[in-house]
Amino acid sequence: MITPEYCVTMARYNAWQNQGLSAAFAALPHGELTADRGAFFGSLMGTASHLLWGDRMWMSRFDGWDAPSGGIPASARLFDDPEEWSGARADADAKILAWAKQLDEVALAGDLSWYSGAAGRHVTRPLAFCITHFFNHQTHHRGQIHGMLTQAGWQTADSDLFLMPAAPE
């Protein structure tokens, strides 16, 4: 289904896009970041917080990170301060990239089992399927954030995968 190289590429893409969000969040007034924009997680900060919460939850399953507290509804309140979010986001992105770099074909061929609070039951799925969902979830919510930033009058940066800068040597 997917390769280790795909995982590294998507981890790099995730970090690149989140750097752009951090720059936008640093430039916008706090009220713009916390204003309810009618999104599922309310505001820019709410959606960004949920996204980081979700990444932490998946990485607790993939790589043994501490699972975030609270459920999905509380995830939108993980961060209120954009600087705190940005630092935590950069730290998570670096760890996600390091994790992706150690994946191999054997690991990707296995299954992942966990208790899903959202589903209210134990679930087992192919690990590669779960990793694909993980990266898709990131892209989905960053797309929502992109739309909200545009509504706030912010000129967003490129988000096309093929425009991602080359990896440093």
N, C-alpha and C positions, 0 to 999 in steps of 0.2 A: 504493500500500500504506500508507505513512505520510506525514505532513506534517512540515514544519519545526516547526510548533507542537507536535505530538506529541513530538518530540525534546526541545524545551525543557521541556515539562511533565514528561517522564520524568526529565530531568536534575535538575530541581528536586525531584522526588519522591525520587530517589536521595539527594540532599544532605540533605533533610529527615530521611529515615529514618536515614541514617548519623550525623546529629547525635544522634539518640536512642540509637543504639548507643554512641556516644562517652560519653554521659552514664551509661549503664548500666555500661560498662566502667570508668569512673572510680570508680564506687561499689562495685564488687565486689572482693573480695580477689583477689590475683594467682592464688592456687591455684584459685579458681573459674573463672578465665578460661583456665587452661592444663590443667585436668583433662580427661582423655580421656572424652568422653561418647558414644562409639560412633558418632559422625558420620563421614562419609566423610573429612573433614579433621580428625577427632579432637576438637578442643576449640573453644571459642568463638574464641580467638585464631587457631587454625589455620584455621578457616573464614573469619574476617574477613580474615586474611592472604591466603588464596587468592582471595577476592573482589577485594581491591585488586590483587593480582597479575594476575588476569584482566582487570580494567579497564585496567590499564597495557598489557597485551598487545594488547587490542583497540584502545586509543587509539594504540598504535604503528602500527597498520595504518590507522586512520582519520585520524590527525592528525600523524603523524611523531614521536610520543613515543619516548624510548628504550625498547626492549623490555626487560622484566625478565629477569634471568638465571635459569637453571635451568628445569626443566620443571614440569609440573603437580604431580608428587609433592613437589617441593621448595617449591612455592608456599605450603604450609601453614607453612613456617618463615620466611617473609618478615619477620615481626615477632613479638617475644615481649613487648615492652613496650607496654602499652595507650596510653600518652601519645605515644610515637613513632608508633604506628599512627594515632592520632586526628589528629595534625598532618599526616601524610602523606595521610590520607583526606580531610581538609578541603581540602588543596591540590589533590588530584586532582579532588574534586567541583567546586571553583571552575573548574578548567580544562575539565572536561567540560561544564559549563554554558556557558562562553564558546564552546566549540567548537559546541555545539548551537545557540547563537544565531546563528552565521554560516552554518548550513546553509540551502540553498535547494532548490526543487523540481528544478532541473537536476542538482545533486549527488546528490540522492536517487534519481534515475532511472538512475544509472550502475551499473557493476559494481565489485567489489572483488576483486583477485587477491592471493594471498599463499601462502607455504609454511606449511602447518599441521604443526607438530610432532606434534600429537595424532593426525592422520590419516596422517602420514608421506608427504605428497605436496602438490603445488601444487593450490590450490583457487580457483575463481572463482565468486562468487555475487553476486546483486544487493546493492548497498550497503544499500538499505532493509531487506532481509531480515537482513543482518548486524547492523545497528543494532537491529532488533527483538530479535534474539538477545541482543545486549549488554545491553539493559535487562531482558530476561527472566532472564538469568543472574544479574543483581544481585538481582532480586526472589526468585528461587529460593533463593539462598544466604542472603539476609536472613531468609527464612522459616525456614530451618534454624536460624539464630542465634536467632530469636524463640522457637522451640521449646526450644532449649537454655537460654535465659534463663528461660523459664517453669519448666523443670525445676529450675533453680537457685534458684527462689523469687523471682525478680525480677518486679515488676509492670511489664509492657511498656506503652509508650505506643501510641496509635492508629497503625495502619498502613494504614487505608483511604485510597485515593487521593482520594476525594471530600472527605475531612476535611483535606487539606493546606491550610495557610494560604495566603492569596492572595499573589501575587508583590508585592514592594515596588514602589511606583511610581517 
